[in-house]
Amino acid sequence: MIPHADTIALAQRLVRCPSRAGIDDYGPALGVLEDWLAGRELPYRRLHGEDGVVGLLIEVAGALPGPWWALDACVDTAPYGDESAWTFPPDCGDVVDGWLRGRGAADSKLAAAMFCAVAAELHDRAADLRGGLAVLLDVDEHTGGFGGARAYLADPEAVRPAGVMIGYPGLDEVVVGGRGLWRATIAVHAASGHSGSRGTAPGAVSRAARLVRLLEEAELPGTEGDFPLPPKLTVTFCHGGQGFSVVPDLCELGVDIRTTPHFDADAAVRLVREAVGELDSRVPTPRPTVITPVASWPPYRLAEEEQPAAALLDAAALEGLTVRARTAGPSNIGNLLAGEGIPATAGFGVRYAGLHGVDERACLQDLPAVHAAYRHAVLGLLGPS
C-alpha cells in the first residue's frame, strides 16, 4: 500500500501549484503528477483537446481479459474569489489540525493524489486483475467544458470504460445521479427610438421583463417515479440597453433549466417556445424573439445495485462508513458520461469545508477509510468473476 503520508505530500504539492480554470497554466500541476507517476513506473500519457493539454490518463492493464473501469478526479480548480477574505493563503497547501488547506484541497486534488496511489497499488498486482483501470486526471473540468473526459472518450487508444467513479468530496453520500440541464440564450428585440418620444412602443428590456415573468410563472411538474428531484427553471442573466435616452432594441436573457427523466430537454424547449410565442403574440415587434440553445445534458440515476455504485457502496460499508445513495441537483461529469451510456458515481470522498468559497480545506482523518473503500471497490470490479 502507498503510505498515506506520500499521498498527502503529493496533494500538498498540487495545492501549491495554482491551477485555476481559465486563469493559470496547468503545466506545473501536471508536472508534479508526471514526476510522481514516473518515479513509480506507472504508465501515463497526456490527453489533448482543441486548446492544448486537458488531462493525464493513467492506464493499468490487468493480465486477464475483462472490462475496464475508471477513476476520475479534476486537478483544475475554482478561482480564489476575494483573497482578502481567506484566513490563509489560497495556495498554502499546509496541514493544520488534520486539515489540508488551500484551493483544490477538497475539489479535487486530494482525490487525484489518492487515485494515483490506488493506481500504483494495482499496478503492483496487475497479474491478478481482469480488464484494467484507467485514472483520468482532468484539467478542464471547472471550465464546464469537461475537456479531459471528452478527450478520454474520444481517444482511439483508450479502452472504453464499463463505468466511472468520480472523486468529488463528501463522506456520507455516494452520488448516483444528477439532474440534467438545458441552457439557452434568448434575444428579445424591439424597435429602437428616443425614450422621450410620444407613443414609443415597449423597448427590448421591458419585453424581456415580461418574458422573465412568463418563464418563471410556467408550471413545472413535481417529482415523478424513482427520480427524487423536480425540474427547475432559473433566469440567470439579463443584458440590454445603454444610457437613458434610447429605447433599447435588444435584450438578452440566459435561461438554465434543470431537467429530469419526466421533464427532459424536449420538454424544456417546448416550455420556452410557448413562453416566447406568447410574448411575441401579446407584444408584437417586427423581429421575433430568437432562442439559441447553448448546452444540454441528460439526467441520470443509477440503481444502488448497478455498478459501479454497488461496488462503492459496499466497499464504504466494509470500512464502517454509513453512506447513502443520493441524486444531486447540479449536473456533473456523470451527466456527460450518461449521455455516452457509461454509468458513473459522482461523489464520495473526505469531509470538506469552503468548497468553491473561502478557506477551502479537506479532512485528512477520513483519508484512510476513503482510500480503502475505493481500493476495495476497484479490486472487486477487477477481481475474479
ZANU-341943 format. One record per residue (C-alpha): residue number from 1; y, z, x; residue in one letter. Coordinates in nm, 3 decimals. Layout:
<sites>
n, c2, c3, c1, res
NUM, Y, Z, X, A
...
</sites>
This chain:
<sites>
n, c2, c3, c1, res
1, 0.000, 0.000, 0.000, M
2, 0.352, -0.077, 0.121, I
3, 0.528, 0.261, 0.168, P
4, 0.792, 0.328, -0.095, H
5, 1.038, 0.406, 0.186, A
6, 1.002, 0.046, 0.302, D
7, 1.069, -0.082, -0.050, T
8, 1.376, 0.139, -0.084, I
9, 1.507, 0.029, 0.255, A
10, 1.473, -0.336, 0.151, L
11, 1.656, -0.266, -0.176, A
12, 1.934, -0.089, 0.016, Q
13, 1.983, -0.389, 0.241, R
14, 2.001, -0.614, -0.062, L
15, 2.264, -0.399, -0.235, V
16, 2.469, -0.408, 0.084, R
17, 2.476, -0.789, 0.062, C
18, 2.713, -0.868, -0.227, P
19, 2.567, -1.144, -0.443, S
20, 2.789, -1.156, -0.750, R
21, 2.710, -1.460, -0.961, A
22, 2.960, -1.738, -0.903, G
23, 3.157, -1.529, -0.652, I
24, 2.955, -1.451, -0.338, D
25, 2.747, -1.659, -0.102, D
26, 2.379, -1.581, -0.173, Y
27, 2.277, -1.668, 0.183, G
28, 2.295, -1.315, 0.328, P
29, 2.083, -1.162, 0.049, A
30, 1.830, -1.444, 0.072, L
31, 1.822, -1.396, 0.449, G
32, 1.735, -1.028, 0.407, V
33, 1.443, -1.123, 0.183, L
34, 1.325, -1.400, 0.411, E
35, 1.326, -1.172, 0.716, D
36, 1.119, -0.915, 0.527, W
37, 0.870, -1.173, 0.398, L
38, 0.835, -1.349, 0.732, A
39, 0.770, -1.016, 0.904, G
40, 0.469, -0.967, 0.676, R
41, 0.350, -1.329, 0.697, E
42, 0.395, -1.383, 0.325, L
43, 0.419, -1.749, 0.215, P
44, 0.751, -1.829, 0.053, Y
45, 0.992, -2.115, 0.009, R
46, 1.339, -2.179, -0.126, R
47, 1.395, -2.335, -0.464, L
48, 1.684, -2.577, -0.507, H
49, 1.898, -2.670, -0.804, G
50, 2.183, -2.913, -0.851, E
51, 2.430, -2.691, -0.664, D
52, 2.207, -2.557, -0.388, G
53, 1.955, -2.277, -0.344, V
54, 1.872, -2.100, -0.671, V
55, 1.589, -1.872, -0.564, G
56, 1.292, -1.785, -0.347, L
57, 0.933, -1.833, -0.455, L
58, 0.652, -1.627, -0.304, I
59, 0.303, -1.759, -0.368, E
60, -0.015, -1.558, -0.311, V
61, -0.322, -1.771, -0.384, A
62, -0.648, -1.597, -0.468, G
63, -0.975, -1.727, -0.323, A
64, -1.135, -1.767, -0.667, L
65, -1.037, -2.004, -0.949, P
66, -0.829, -1.867, -1.234, G
67, -0.483, -1.868, -1.395, P
68, -0.166, -1.781, -1.209, W
69, 0.072, -1.506, -1.320, W
70, 0.429, -1.441, -1.212, A
71, 0.669, -1.156, -1.144, L
72, 1.041, -1.231, -1.170, D
73, 1.349, -1.037, -1.061, A
74, 1.706, -1.155, -1.014, C
75, 1.891, -1.099, -0.688, V
76, 2.231, -1.219, -0.806, D
77, 2.438, -0.959, -0.990, T
78, 2.718, -0.899, -1.235, A
79, 3.071, -0.873, -1.090, P
80, 3.212, -0.536, -0.984, Y
81, 3.478, -0.514, -1.250, G
82, 3.754, -0.262, -1.179, D
83, 3.658, -0.136, -0.833, E
84, 3.913, 0.146, -0.857, S
85, 3.705, 0.293, -1.141, A
86, 3.398, 0.329, -0.919, W
87, 3.339, 0.666, -0.754, T
88, 3.163, 0.499, -0.461, F
89, 3.187, 0.152, -0.301, P
90, 3.002, -0.105, -0.516, P
91, 2.813, -0.235, -0.211, D
92, 2.733, 0.102, -0.050, C
93, 2.355, 0.087, -0.105, G
94, 2.314, 0.457, -0.028, D
95, 2.077, 0.710, -0.182, V
96, 2.230, 1.024, -0.331, V
97, 2.038, 1.286, -0.528, D
98, 1.745, 1.047, -0.568, G
99, 1.951, 0.754, -0.699, W
100, 2.004, 0.420, -0.526, L
101, 2.371, 0.337, -0.575, R
102, 2.560, 0.009, -0.592, G
103, 2.587, -0.315, -0.784, R
104, 2.244, -0.466, -0.834, G
105, 2.056, -0.143, -0.768, A
106, 1.930, -0.145, -1.127, A
107, 1.966, -0.513, -1.216, D
108, 1.757, -0.604, -1.033, S
109, 1.744, -0.564, -0.653, K
110, 1.514, -0.263, -0.658, L
111, 1.272, -0.461, -0.874, A
112, 1.297, -0.756, -0.634, A
113, 1.207, -0.530, -0.343, A
114, 0.921, -0.374, -0.542, M
115, 0.781, -0.715, -0.636, F
116, 0.791, -0.820, -0.270, C
117, 0.584, -0.512, -0.193, A
118, 0.335, -0.595, -0.469, V
119, 0.300, -0.948, -0.329, A
120, 0.235, -0.807, 0.019, A
121, -0.034, -0.576, -0.115, E
122, -0.209, -0.858, -0.299, L
123, -0.182, -1.089, -0.001, H
124, -0.399, -0.845, 0.194, D
125, -0.674, -0.867, -0.070, R
126, -0.643, -1.232, -0.174, A
127, -1.013, -1.296, -0.108, A
128, -1.099, -1.085, -0.414, D
129, -0.845, -1.239, -0.652, L
130, -0.878, -1.507, -0.918, R
131, -0.594, -1.752, -0.963, G
132, -0.274, -1.642, -0.794, G
133, 0.050, -1.450, -0.808, L
134, 0.396, -1.604, -0.788, A
135, 0.705, -1.390, -0.734, V
136, 1.032, -1.555, -0.834, L
137, 1.347, -1.406, -0.681, L
138, 1.625, -1.572, -0.879, D
139, 1.985, -1.609, -0.759, V
140, 2.109, -1.798, -1.064, D
141, 2.038, -1.553, -1.345, E
142, 2.366, -1.377, -1.415, H
143, 2.540, -1.713, -1.449, T
144, 2.334, -1.765, -1.763, G
145, 2.204, -2.088, -1.614, G
146, 1.864, -1.940, -1.520, F
147, 1.851, -2.191, -1.237, G
148, 1.577, -2.016, -1.043, G
149, 1.342, -2.009, -1.341, A
150, 1.421, -2.372, -1.424, R
151, 1.357, -2.482, -1.067, A
152, 1.029, -2.289, -1.058, Y
153, 0.902, -2.451, -1.377, L
154, 1.013, -2.796, -1.261, A
155, 0.863, -2.765, -0.911, D
156, 0.564, -3.004, -0.889, P
157, 0.411, -2.793, -0.611, E
158, 0.412, -2.469, -0.813, A
159, 0.124, -2.377, -1.041, V
160, 0.250, -2.321, -1.394, R
161, 0.208, -1.951, -1.476, P
162, -0.001, -1.823, -1.767, A
163, 0.259, -1.551, -1.817, G
164, 0.555, -1.380, -1.653, V
165, 0.667, -1.017, -1.616, M
166, 1.043, -0.981, -1.560, I
167, 1.157, -0.666, -1.382, G
168, 1.462, -0.560, -1.581, Y
169, 1.500, -0.178, -1.570, P
170, 1.419, 0.085, -1.832, G
171, 1.132, 0.333, -1.812, L
172, 1.035, 0.393, -2.174, D
173, 1.005, 0.035, -2.301, E
174, 0.822, -0.287, -2.231, V
175, 1.035, -0.561, -2.380, V
176, 0.802, -0.809, -2.550, V
177, 1.052, -1.027, -2.733, G
178, 1.411, -1.113, -2.799, G
179, 1.636, -1.283, -3.048, R
180, 1.721, -1.640, -2.969, G
181, 2.068, -1.788, -2.969, L
182, 2.262, -2.090, -3.084, W
183, 2.612, -2.135, -2.943, R
184, 2.880, -2.389, -3.016, A
185, 3.248, -2.458, -2.976, T
186, 3.436, -2.570, -3.285, I
187, 3.752, -2.782, -3.256, A
188, 3.979, -2.725, -3.556, V
189, 4.251, -2.990, -3.597, H
190, 4.579, -3.014, -3.787, A
191, 4.893, -3.223, -3.791, A
192, 5.149, -3.105, -3.538, S
193, 5.512, -3.054, -3.622, G
194, 5.810, -2.824, -3.592, H
195, 5.747, -2.471, -3.710, S
196, 6.087, -2.464, -3.880, G
197, 6.046, -2.784, -4.081, S
198, 6.021, -2.773, -4.459, R
199, 5.684, -2.844, -4.614, G
200, 5.482, -2.809, -4.292, T
201, 5.106, -2.808, -4.354, A
202, 4.893, -2.523, -4.214, P
203, 4.851, -2.551, -3.839, G
204, 4.523, -2.552, -3.647, A
205, 4.538, -2.178, -3.576, V
206, 4.581, -2.100, -3.946, S
207, 4.295, -2.333, -4.035, R
208, 4.080, -2.173, -3.764, A
209, 4.156, -1.827, -3.906, A
210, 4.022, -1.947, -4.244, R
211, 3.711, -2.079, -4.074, L
212, 3.655, -1.747, -3.897, V
213, 3.666, -1.576, -4.234, R
214, 3.420, -1.825, -4.384, L
215, 3.181, -1.778, -4.094, L
216, 3.198, -1.401, -4.093, E
217, 3.153, -1.383, -4.471, E
218, 2.850, -1.612, -4.467, A
219, 2.537, -1.435, -4.589, E
220, 2.267, -1.386, -4.328, L
221, 1.912, -1.275, -4.408, P
222, 1.776, -0.935, -4.310, G
223, 1.459, -0.867, -4.116, T
224, 1.151, -1.055, -4.226, E
225, 0.784, -1.045, -4.131, G
226, 0.691, -0.886, -3.800, D
227, 1.021, -0.966, -3.624, F
228, 1.219, -0.639, -3.626, P
229, 1.577, -0.765, -3.587, L
230, 1.804, -0.964, -3.823, P
231, 2.016, -1.263, -3.716, P
232, 2.376, -1.202, -3.615, K
233, 2.690, -1.420, -3.604, L
234, 2.988, -1.349, -3.378, T
235, 3.306, -1.547, -3.324, V
236, 3.357, -1.489, -2.952, T
237, 3.687, -1.664, -2.876, F
238, 3.984, -1.837, -3.039, C
239, 4.219, -2.052, -2.830, H
240, 4.509, -2.250, -2.970, G
241, 4.881, -2.303, -2.987, G
242, 5.164, -2.290, -2.737, Q
243, 5.505, -2.130, -2.778, G
244, 5.673, -2.062, -3.111, F
245, 5.840, -2.381, -3.230, S
246, 5.540, -2.615, -3.251, V
247, 5.277, -2.616, -3.527, V
248, 4.955, -2.631, -3.324, P
249, 4.735, -2.936, -3.369, D
250, 4.421, -2.790, -3.206, L
251, 4.246, -2.453, -3.204, C
252, 3.903, -2.397, -3.051, E
253, 3.656, -2.131, -3.159, L
254, 3.342, -2.005, -2.988, G
255, 3.052, -1.910, -3.212, V
256, 2.746, -1.716, -3.096, D
257, 2.458, -1.684, -3.344, I
258, 2.155, -1.472, -3.255, R
259, 1.854, -1.634, -3.417, T
260, 1.515, -1.513, -3.539, T
261, 1.191, -1.686, -3.640, P
262, 1.312, -1.681, -4.002, H
263, 1.668, -1.792, -3.919, F
264, 1.634, -2.041, -3.637, D
265, 1.870, -2.286, -3.466, A
266, 1.842, -2.535, -3.752, D
267, 1.949, -2.264, -3.996, A
268, 2.241, -2.173, -3.769, A
269, 2.353, -2.537, -3.761, V
270, 2.338, -2.558, -4.141, R
271, 2.541, -2.239, -4.182, L
272, 2.818, -2.357, -3.951, V
273, 2.826, -2.707, -4.101, R
274, 2.858, -2.562, -4.450, E
275, 3.148, -2.341, -4.343, A
276, 3.320, -2.631, -4.167, V
277, 3.263, -2.857, -4.469, G
278, 3.419, -2.600, -4.699, E
279, 3.721, -2.565, -4.469, L
280, 3.780, -2.940, -4.448, D
281, 3.745, -2.966, -4.826, S
282, 3.983, -2.680, -4.908, R
283, 4.242, -2.752, -4.637, V
284, 4.204, -3.120, -4.550, P
285, 4.360, -3.287, -4.246, T
286, 4.342, -3.641, -4.105, P
287, 4.094, -3.530, -3.834, R
288, 3.776, -3.347, -3.932, P
289, 3.659, -3.031, -3.762, T
290, 3.419, -3.102, -3.475, V
291, 3.118, -2.887, -3.385, I
292, 2.988, -2.915, -3.027, T
293, 2.661, -2.729, -2.955, P
294, 2.659, -2.554, -2.617, V
295, 2.324, -2.376, -2.583, A
296, 2.015, -2.291, -2.781, S
297, 1.719, -2.062, -2.704, W
298, 1.431, -1.986, -2.938, P
299, 1.349, -1.628, -3.039, P
300, 1.014, -1.494, -2.926, Y
301, 0.788, -1.194, -2.967, R
302, 0.451, -1.116, -2.812, L
303, 0.195, -0.909, -2.994, A
304, 0.107, -0.596, -2.799, E
305, -0.246, -0.726, -2.742, E
306, -0.120, -1.052, -2.590, E
307, -0.098, -1.098, -2.215, Q
308, 0.087, -1.011, -2.006, P
309, 0.224, -0.747, -2.247, A
310, -0.114, -0.580, -2.293, A
311, -0.175, -0.552, -1.919, A
312, 0.164, -0.394, -1.854, L
313, 0.150, -0.154, -2.149, L
314, -0.200, -0.041, -2.048, D
315, -0.102, -0.003, -1.683, A
316, 0.203, 0.207, -1.772, A
317, -0.016, 0.434, -1.985, A
318, -0.258, 0.475, -1.693, L
319, 0.036, 0.608, -1.489, E
320, 0.104, 0.870, -1.755, G
321, 0.412, 0.696, -1.890, L
322, 0.489, 0.689, -2.261, T
323, 0.622, 0.342, -2.335, V
324, 0.673, 0.136, -2.647, R
325, 0.691, -0.235, -2.706, A
326, 1.041, -0.345, -2.804, R
327, 1.215, -0.662, -2.916, T
328, 1.558, -0.696, -2.756, A
329, 1.877, -0.805, -2.931, G
330, 2.019, -1.003, -2.637, P
331, 1.846, -1.312, -2.505, S
332, 1.695, -1.327, -2.156, N
333, 1.482, -1.546, -1.932, I
334, 1.192, -1.465, -2.162, G
335, 1.355, -1.692, -2.421, N
336, 1.365, -1.979, -2.173, L
337, 1.001, -1.921, -2.089, L
338, 0.909, -1.901, -2.458, A
339, 1.063, -2.242, -2.507, G
340, 0.822, -2.365, -2.239, E
341, 0.525, -2.199, -2.407, G
342, 0.497, -1.926, -2.144, I
343, 0.463, -1.564, -2.268, P
344, 0.679, -1.308, -2.092, A
345, 0.774, -0.944, -2.086, T
346, 1.139, -0.886, -2.005, A
347, 1.188, -0.527, -1.911, G
348, 1.004, -0.229, -1.770, F
349, 1.137, -0.052, -1.467, G
350, 1.308, 0.260, -1.341, V
351, 1.571, 0.455, -1.529, R
352, 1.926, 0.342, -1.462, Y
353, 2.295, 0.402, -1.526, A
354, 2.606, 0.185, -1.508, G
355, 2.428, -0.144, -1.565, L
356, 2.696, -0.418, -1.552, H
357, 2.952, -0.135, -1.552, G
358, 3.090, 0.112, -1.302, V
359, 2.876, 0.329, -1.073, D
360, 2.555, 0.131, -1.118, E
361, 2.250, 0.318, -0.989, R
362, 1.871, 0.329, -1.016, A
363, 1.644, 0.634, -1.028, C
364, 1.407, 0.632, -0.731, L
365, 1.196, 0.915, -0.872, Q
366, 1.047, 0.657, -1.110, D
367, 0.962, 0.402, -0.841, L
368, 0.606, 0.518, -0.754, P
369, 0.485, 0.509, -1.116, A
370, 0.660, 0.180, -1.198, V
371, 0.531, 0.019, -0.877, H
372, 0.178, 0.136, -0.951, A
373, 0.198, 0.009, -1.309, A
374, 0.295, -0.341, -1.201, Y
375, 0.029, -0.340, -0.929, R
376, -0.239, -0.233, -1.178, H
377, -0.121, -0.491, -1.432, A
378, -0.134, -0.777, -1.182, V
379, -0.471, -0.671, -1.042, L
380, -0.607, -0.652, -1.395, G
381, -0.490, -1.006, -1.464, L
382, -0.616, -1.146, -1.133, L
383, -0.935, -0.945, -1.104, G
384, -1.289, -1.043, -1.207, P
385, -1.313, -1.177, -1.561, S
</sites>
